[in-house]
Amino acid sequence: MNELPTLVSLYYSPWSERARWALDHHELAYRLVQHTPLLGEPRLRKLAGPRRGRVTVPLLLAGGEALMESFEIARFADRHGRAEPLLPEALEPEIRELNALLEHAMEEGRSLTTAALLADDAALEETLPRGVPPLLRPLLRPLSRLGTRWFARKYALDLAERAKPLAAIAGTLRRLREHYAGRAYFFDRFSYADILVCSLLQAISPVSDRYIRLGPAWRRAWTIPELATEFRELLTLRDELYARHRKRRVQPELDS
Ligand SMILES: N[C@@H](CCC(=O)N[C@@H](CS)C(=O)NCC(=O)O)C(=O)O
C-alpha cells in the first residue's frame, strides 16, 4: 500500500466504531473522513464508486478498492496489521455467522435510537456538528430533524414500533450473556466477536465519552434503562474490553 487508506466514518455509529477499532487494534495509520447523513450522501455515493443500492459507512478506500462492510474492513486490518488477528482463520466462519446474527438486532437498535433522537429536541441539537455555537443550535434543530427523518427513510425504519425491537435486542443479548457466562472474551482470547458484541451494546447504553463522544441528552436518549439493568454484566464486560483493548488511533491529525 503506497497511499494511506481513507476511512469514511460516522463517529457515533457502532458500525463505524467496529472499523476504527479494527484498524486501531493493528495500529494502522489512516485518514479519517467524517460522514454526515443526508448532506454527505452525494460524496459518499461518489466515493463508493459505481454500485447499486444503498451506500453506507464505514467505507474504506485503499489501494484502489472501496470496502463497504465493517467485516471486510476488519479482514483488511488483519491482512495489513501485525497485532494478534481479530479474525483468526479457524474462527472466521463462526465470527461471520455472529456478524449476521447480530445484524438483525443492530438494525432494531437503529430504529430505537433514531426514534429516541426524534423525540428529544436537546438530543437532536447535540447531533449537530461540533463547531456549531450553542446559541445557533436551537435554530438549526429543524435541519437536524430533517436529516434524521431522511435517515429513517433511507433505512426504512419503523419508528412507531417499540416492543418488537426491544424484544429482539433482549433475546440476542440473553444468548450472548449465556455464551459469555462470566468469561472475559467470546472465545478464549480477544477477537472481532467481542467488538461485534460491544457495538450492539451501544444501542442500550452508550460507551463512555472517552471513546465515542455524545452529549448528555443524546446519551440519555440512547439509554434503555430496563435493558441496561438486565444486561449490566455485559455492559461491565464491554467497559473492560474497551479499557483493555481499545487502542488510540495513530496519526489522528490526518482527520478531514
Ligand atoms: N453492513 C454494513 C452496515 C453499515 C451501516 O448500516 N451503516 C450506517 C450506520 S448508521 C450508515 O452508513 N449510516 C449513515 C448514512 O446512511 O448516511 C456494515 O457492517 O458496515
The ligand as an SDF file (V2000), in Angstrom:
LIG
                    3D

 20 19  0  0  0  0  0  0  0  0999 V2000
  -23.4050   -3.8780    6.7520 N   0  0  0  0  0  0  0  0  0  0  0  0
  -22.8130   -2.5840    6.9280 C   0  0  0  0  0  0  0  0  0  0  0  0
  -23.8340   -1.6700    7.6060 C   0  0  0  0  0  0  0  0  0  0  0  0
  -23.3510   -0.2620    7.7350 C   0  0  0  0  0  0  0  0  0  0  0  0
  -24.4400    0.7000    8.1570 C   0  0  0  0  0  0  0  0  0  0  0  0
  -25.5860    0.2950    8.3940 O   0  0  0  0  0  0  0  0  0  0  0  0
  -24.0740    1.9860    8.2040 N   0  0  0  0  0  0  0  0  0  0  0  0
  -24.9900    3.0140    8.6180 C   0  0  0  0  0  0  0  0  0  0  0  0
  -24.7360    3.2320   10.0850 C   0  0  0  0  0  0  0  0  0  0  0  0
  -25.9650    4.0790   10.9180 S   0  0  0  0  0  0  0  0  0  0  0  0
  -24.7060    4.3150    7.8250 C   0  0  0  0  0  0  0  0  0  0  0  0
  -23.9530    4.3280    6.9020 O   0  0  0  0  0  0  0  0  0  0  0  0
  -25.3320    5.4290    8.1990 N   0  0  0  0  0  0  0  0  0  0  0  0
  -25.0680    6.7290    7.6250 C   0  0  0  0  0  0  0  0  0  0  0  0
  -25.8330    7.0540    6.3640 C   0  0  0  0  0  0  0  0  0  0  0  0
  -26.5290    6.1810    5.8240 O   0  0  0  0  0  0  0  0  0  0  0  0
  -25.7300    8.2040    5.9240 O   0  0  0  0  0  0  0  0  0  0  0  0
  -21.5300   -2.7210    7.7490 C   0  0  0  0  0  0  0  0  0  0  0  0
  -21.4250   -3.6900    8.5230 O   0  0  0  0  0  0  0  0  0  0  0  0
  -20.6170   -1.9040    7.6260 O   0  0  0  0  0  0  0  0  0  0  0  0
  1  2  1  0
  2  3  1  0
  2 18  1  0
  3  4  1  0
  4  5  1  0
  5  6  2  0
  5  7  1  0
  7  8  1  0
  8  9  1  0
  8 11  1  0
  9 10  1  0
 11 12  2  0
 11 13  1  0
 13 14  1  0
 14 15  1  0
 15 16  2  0
 15 17  1  0
 18 19  2  0
 18 20  1  0
M  END
$$$$
